[in-house]
Amino acid sequence: MTAANSTPTVPGDDRLAELKAKNQQSFFSKLPIVKQLRIAVGWQKGMLITGLVLCAFFLLVAIFAPLIAPYGYSQIKDASGKAFPTQAAPSADHIWGTTVGGFDVFSRTVWGARTAVIAILVAVVCSIFIGVILGLVSGYFGGWVDRVLVVIADAIYSFPSLLLAILMAIMISGGQSGLWAGILSSGLSITVVYIPQYFRTIRAEVVRMKESAFIESARVIGAPTWRIMTKHLLKNSTRTLPVILTLNSSEAILTLAGLGFLGFGIEPTAAAEWGYDLNRSVSDVTAGIWWTAVFPGVAIVLIVLGITLVGESLNDLADPRLRARKSAGEVIGSIEDTSVDPSTQKDAAEVVFTDPKVAADSAAGETESTSTASKGE
């Protein structure tokens, strides 16, 4: 009996061993996106994978834009010096046609991916850095510093984001500028819009945790204030930042496209920008020239869709109420199999479940048959 009880699983059933092996995570499996991919199931996993594929596609296009695009973003002549036709339909020389200014639509769309990625990086990095630092300081120290920062953040947050971005773009670059100046002005204008979101998120977490027992213990043992803020509070208050980061990245694309569409973005000879291309294609659509607007518009939709799918999936996986548990069924199955002594199990065909009264009558019938047989002998 002791040997039977020491048997961990049913012979031939290694599901519990596989489950234990899955729980032994390596460093690679603990990375943010990889960890979410491991625990995601069903629609959550499908959304996350689709979003990651779209984001990776545009990132690769942005990196290898000089190799993919047949022409430059501001090129209007071929190598022989012949000017490109204007508003030409898709052909072998220009697979997505040309614009009213003679630019190749395919090349402009490919180069626009690089501009979008750089603008996202500038905006997100600056807004996270400034918003997190201000949120830590405001939440931890409180007092008049907290009140002043909260009032400023609420005042900025109350403005329409696109209007505030337009005002910042005008103040920084006068409305239009070159490549890096335009990206910097667009990124900084978007940064100002999104700083309050990171500030309010970090501040709320810090205010909630700064009176916790582990923070009081750190103060008692003499830990410096900066160490408490960076080592304990910052580490425990940034869990929701990846979700906010992805959602703000998609909003940054739309804000950048809005600035370009309204004429406050980057000059066409300095960089390719999808919003500007859409602005120039408005009159083309009414004339039946669809290719100048469709391809930049589809690029904006796809990159925003990819980032949004990643953000929504991370949001669902970060909430235990929305996260489906992948291994629950496997654990239950293993427990059911190991909760019975294998040596006492019978073949399924021999196990018959009957009513107790029927079983008693059957037993009585067998006894009478035995007695009759004995008398006959």
Secondary structure, 3 states (H helix, E strand, C coil): CHHHHCCCCCCCCCHHHHHHHHHCCCCHHHCHHHHHHHHCCHHHHHHHHHHHHHHHHHHHHHHCHHHHCCCCCCCCECCCCCECCCCCCCCCCCCCCECCCCCEHHHHHHHHHHHHHHHHHHHHHHHHHHHHHHHHHHHHHCHHHHHHHHHHHHHHHHCCHHHHHHHHHHHHHCCCECHHHHHHHHHHHHHHHHHHHHHHHHHHHHHHHCCCHHHHHHHHCCCCHHHHHHHHHHHHHCCCHHHHHHHHHHHHHHHHHHHHHCCCCECCCCCCCHHHHHHHCHHHHHCCCCHHHHHHHHHHHHHHHHHHHHHHHHHHHHCCCCCCCCCHHHHHHHHHHHCCCHHHCCCHHHCCCCCHHHHHHHHHHHHHHHHHHHHHC
